[in-house]
Amino acid sequence: MISISCSTMINSIGLVMDIVGVLILWRYGLPESLSREGHIFIITDQIDQNERDKAASYDRWSKFGLFLLIAGFVFQLVSNFV
């Protein structure tokens, strides 16, 4: 049977969280053509609700990815002291 120490397990969890966080940030990082206010690029006096919803979704995923990245680093740091 393989014996895995608590420190190794915490470190591995942190590493996986880092990888997932980076992948989420890579995917949902804000693209240049995304309107933050929901304006349509051709007609400037209208608001496109789909663009606003898309921007809000990207914001949520980006913040979640950043959270995973920071939490992963914390897990790896804690694993050094366990």
C-alpha positions in Angstrom: 0.0 0.0 0.0 1.2 3.5 -0.8 1.7 5.7 2.1 1.1 9.4 1.4 1.9 12.0 4.0 -0.5 14.8 4.9 2.1 17.3 3.7 2.3 15.7 0.3 -1.5 15.5 0.0 -2.0 19.2 0.9 0.8 20.2 -1.5 -0.8 18.1 -4.3 -4.2 19.6 -3.7 -2.6 23.1 -3.9 -0.9 22.2 -7.1 -4.1 21.0 -8.7 -5.9 24.1 -7.5 -3.2 26.3 -9.1 -3.4 24.4 -12.4 -7.2 24.7 -12.6 -7.1 28.3 -11.6 -4.6 29.1 -14.3 -6.7 27.3 -16.9 -9.8 29.2 -15.8 -7.9 32.5 -16.0 -6.5 31.6 -19.4 -10.0 30.7 -20.7 -12.0 33.5 -19.1 -9.4 36.3 -19.1 -11.1 39.4 -20.5 -11.0 39.5 -24.3 -10.4 42.9 -25.9 -13.6 42.9 -27.9 -15.9 42.4 -24.9 -17.9 45.5 -24.1 -18.1 46.0 -20.3 -21.1 48.2 -20.5 -23.1 46.0 -22.9 -23.0 48.5 -25.8 -23.3 47.2 -29.3 -20.3 48.2 -31.3 -22.3 49.3 -34.4 -25.1 51.0 -32.7 -23.8 52.9 -29.6 -27.1 54.0 -28.1 -28.4 50.5 -27.5 -27.4 48.1 -24.7 -27.0 44.4 -25.6 -28.0 42.4 -22.5 -26.3 39.3 -23.8 -22.9 41.2 -23.8 -23.5 42.4 -20.3 -24.4 38.9 -19.1 -21.3 37.6 -20.9 -19.1 40.2 -19.2 -20.6 39.3 -15.8 -19.9 35.6 -16.4 -16.3 36.3 -17.4 -15.9 38.4 -14.3 -17.2 35.6 -12.1 -15.1 32.9 -13.7 -12.0 35.2 -13.6 -12.4 35.9 -9.9 -13.0 32.2 -9.2 -9.8 31.3 -11.1 -7.8 33.9 -9.2 -9.3 32.6 -5.9 -8.2 29.0 -6.9 -4.7 30.3 -7.8 -4.3 32.1 -4.5 -5.8 29.3 -2.4 -3.5 26.8 -4.2 -0.4 28.8 -3.2 -1.7 29.0 0.3 -2.1 25.2 0.4 1.4 24.7 -0.9 2.8 27.1 1.7 0.9 25.4 4.5 2.2 22.0 3.4 5.7 23.1 4.3 4.7 23.5 7.9 2.5 20.4 8.4 
